[in-house]
Amino acid sequence: MTKLRIVLVSAVVGLFVSTIAGFAHADRIVMAGIRIPYGLFLALSICVLTLLWLNRQFQTRLAGTVFLVMWVLVTLRLAIESINKDLVFTVTWYSTAYIIAGAILLSMTAVLPVLRLPNKIS
């Protein structure tokens, strides 16, 4: 696969997954009166696993790097107020944790060596 195709596929996947994760990070559930922010862990897990999958599928770190760049761009866009004063990342601890932990985790994951594809036994 050419580098242009890898960049395009990774950018589209990055745009889609990062947008979904950006909205899902704030999801919470109340169990026994305790608010559990499972959306934060779910969103970060999905982003890290998608980045690892892209690197492994294309056998290059370029795919993960493009995904990381798209995640940063989408996160910045969701953190800026729109014309209508809409804001996805409000000033809460889980939004701050999503941005900081996401930047650290995804940067660390993007520089990991590419996992080899399993051998096909014919």
C-alpha positions as CSV (number, residue, x, y, z in Angstrom):
1,M,0.0,0.0,0.0
2,T,1.4,3.4,-0.8
3,K,2.1,6.0,1.8
4,L,-0.6,8.3,0.5
5,R,-3.2,5.6,1.0
6,I,-1.9,4.8,4.5
7,V,-2.1,8.5,5.4
8,L,-5.6,8.9,4.0
9,V,-7.0,5.8,5.7
10,S,-5.3,6.7,9.0
11,A,-6.6,10.2,8.8
12,V,-10.2,9.1,8.2
13,V,-10.1,6.5,11.0
14,G,-8.4,9.1,13.3
15,L,-11.1,11.7,12.5
16,F,-13.9,9.2,13.2
17,V,-12.5,7.5,16.3
18,S,-11.3,10.8,17.9
19,T,-14.6,12.5,17.4
20,I,-16.5,9.5,19.0
21,A,-13.9,9.3,21.8
22,G,-14.1,13.1,22.4
23,F,-17.8,12.9,23.1
24,A,-17.7,9.5,24.9
25,H,-15.0,10.6,27.4
26,A,-17.6,12.4,29.6
27,D,-20.0,9.5,30.0
28,R,-20.5,8.4,33.5
29,I,-22.7,5.9,35.4
30,V,-23.9,6.0,39.0
31,M,-23.6,2.8,40.9
32,A,-24.5,2.7,44.6
33,G,-24.4,6.5,44.7
34,I,-20.9,6.6,43.3
35,R,-20.3,8.3,40.0
36,I,-17.9,6.2,37.9
37,P,-16.4,8.0,34.8
38,Y,-16.1,4.9,32.7
39,G,-16.2,6.9,29.5
40,L,-12.8,8.3,30.2
41,F,-11.2,4.9,30.3
42,L,-13.3,3.6,27.4
43,A,-12.4,6.6,25.1
44,L,-8.6,6.3,25.9
45,S,-8.7,2.5,25.5
46,I,-10.4,2.8,22.1
47,C,-7.9,5.4,20.9
48,V,-4.8,3.4,22.1
49,L,-6.1,0.1,20.6
50,T,-7.0,1.8,17.3
51,L,-3.5,3.3,17.0
52,L,-1.9,-0.1,17.8
53,W,-4.2,-1.8,15.2
54,L,-3.3,0.8,12.5
55,N,0.4,0.4,13.1
56,R,0.1,-3.4,13.0
57,Q,-2.2,-3.5,10.0
58,F,0.0,-1.3,7.8
59,Q,3.3,-2.4,9.4
60,T,4.5,1.2,9.8
61,R,4.5,3.9,12.5
62,L,3.3,6.4,9.9
63,A,-0.3,5.2,10.4
64,G,-0.2,5.7,14.1
65,T,1.5,9.1,13.8
66,V,-1.2,10.3,11.4
67,F,-3.9,9.0,13.9
68,L,-2.1,10.9,16.7
69,V,-2.1,14.1,14.7
70,M,-5.8,13.7,13.9
71,W,-6.5,13.1,17.5
72,V,-4.8,16.3,18.5
73,L,-6.6,18.3,15.8
74,V,-10.0,16.9,16.8
75,T,-9.3,17.4,20.5
76,L,-8.3,21.0,19.9
77,R,-11.4,21.6,17.8
78,L,-13.7,20.1,20.5
79,A,-11.9,22.2,23.2
80,I,-12.6,25.5,21.4
81,E,-15.9,27.3,21.8
82,S,-18.0,27.4,18.6
83,I,-19.9,30.5,17.4
84,N,-22.9,29.3,19.3
85,K,-20.9,29.1,22.5
86,D,-21.0,25.2,22.4
87,L,-18.2,23.5,24.2
88,V,-17.5,19.7,24.4
89,F,-14.6,19.8,26.8
90,T,-16.0,21.6,29.8
91,V,-13.8,22.5,32.7
92,T,-14.0,19.2,34.6
93,W,-11.4,16.8,35.9
94,Y,-12.3,14.1,33.4
95,S,-11.9,16.4,30.4
96,T,-8.6,17.6,31.7
97,A,-7.6,13.9,32.4
98,Y,-8.7,12.9,28.9
99,I,-6.5,15.6,27.2
100,I,-3.4,15.1,29.4
101,A,-3.6,11.3,29.7
102,G,-4.6,11.0,26.0
103,A,-1.6,13.0,24.9
104,I,0.8,11.0,27.0
105,L,-0.7,7.5,26.2
106,L,-1.1,8.1,22.5
107,S,2.4,9.6,22.1
108,M,3.9,6.7,23.9
109,T,1.9,4.2,21.9
110,A,2.8,5.9,18.6
111,V,6.5,5.4,19.1
112,L,6.3,1.7,20.1
113,P,7.8,-0.8,17.6
114,V,5.3,-2.2,15.1
115,L,3.9,-5.5,16.1
116,R,4.3,-8.2,13.4
117,L,1.4,-9.8,11.8
118,P,0.7,-13.4,12.7
119,N,2.3,-16.0,10.4
120,K,-0.2,-17.6,8.1
121,I,0.0,-21.4,8.0
122,S,-1.0,-22.8,4.7
